[in-house]
Structure formats: C-alpha cells, structure tokens
Amino acid sequence: RLVESGGGLVQPGGSLRLACVSPRAILSVFNQYTMGWYRQAPGKQRELVATVTSGRTTYYVDSVKGRFTISRDNSRKTIWLQMNTLKPEDKAIYYCNAKSDHDDNENYWGPGTQVTVSY
C-alpha cells in the first residue's frame, strides 16, 4: 500500500528527496492518516525521523532538525522527505509509515529505500 522512492548514494553535504505514494488509498481515507518517515541503520533499532499530520503539523527528531523537511500532498496521496546536508550517520533504510488518526490498528509500512552517504 506504500511505495517509497528516491533513495541512493550521495556524498556528505549532499541532498536527496524521498517520496512515498499510496496509490491504492482512497483519498478521503489518506487524509485521515498521520504520515511519517522512519529509518533503520545497520545494527540499530528503527527510529522515527519525521511525521506530518493530516493538518500538516510536523515533528522532527532532533538529529535532523534544520536539515530535513517533511511534506504531504493529500490530492496526490504522496509525502516527501527533503534531506539536505546529509551526513554519514544518516545512512539507513528509510521507511514510509501511515498511521490512522482514528484506529491504532491501522498502521502500514512501505518496504523501505536505502540511503547511503559516503565519498
């Protein structure tokens, strides 16, 4: 139900833009989900990176504040994560998440996209 794209290899200081689309979602339902990006580095637990509510309120983990921007376009059932000034420690698999605002059991994940920051 969620498809990520935009990962890849970038040098430190570079930028990437991740996208996550929910092509099969009903528009009125997508609008009732808080969308987010998580990441998991090798040997580490999955961590929250950023979220955006249906009302477009955003949250960022401290380590990415000022460098990453999350956004959504409900009409396109898509969210993005603009990542600037990337650091080697940002290397991870990035996962898109959709969590219903009304039902905790409605929680979905994409398969993930790899982001590598290296020379």
Long-range contacts (C-beta under 8 A, 24 or more apart in sequence): 1-25, 1-98, 1-108, 2-96, 2-97, 2-98, 2-108, 2-109, 2-110, 3-96, 3-110, 3-111, 4-94, 4-95, 4-96, 4-110, 4-111, 4-112, 4-113, 5-113, 6-113, 7-94, 7-113, 7-114, 7-115, 8-114, 8-115, 8-116, 9-116, 9-117, 9-118, 10-86, 10-115, 10-116, 10-117, 11-117, 11-118, 11-119, 12-86, 12-87, 12-88, 12-117, 12-118, 12-119, 13-85, 13-86, 14-86, 14-117, 15-82, 15-83, 15-84, 15-85, 15-86, 16-83, 16-86, 16-115, 17-80, 17-81, 17-82, 17-83, 18-80, 18-81, 18-83, 18-94, 18-96, 18-113, 18-115, 19-78, 19-79, 19-80, 20-78, 20-79, 20-80, 20-81, 20-96, 20-110, 21-76, 21-77, 21-78, 22-77, 22-78, 22-98, 23-77, 25-77, 25-98, 27-74, 27-75, 27-77, 30-74, 30-77, 30-98, 31-74, 32-100, 32-101, 32-102, 33-98, 33-99, 33-100, 33-101, 33-106, 34-98, 34-99, 34-100, 34-101, 35-70, 35-72, 35-79, 35-96, 35-97, 35-98, 35-99, 36-70, 36-96, 36-97, 36-98, 36-99, 37-70, 37-79, 37-81, 37-94, 37-95, 37-96, 37-97, 38-94, 38-95, 38-97, 39-90, 39-92, 39-93, 39-94, 39-95, 39-115, 40-92, 40-93, 40-95, 40-112, 41-89, 41-91, 41-92, 44-92, 46-95, 49-81, 49-94, 50-81, 52-79, 53-101, 54-101, 63-89, 64-90, 83-115, 86-115, 86-117, 87-117, 88-117, 88-118, 89-117, 90-115, 90-117, 91-115, 91-116, 91-117, 91-118
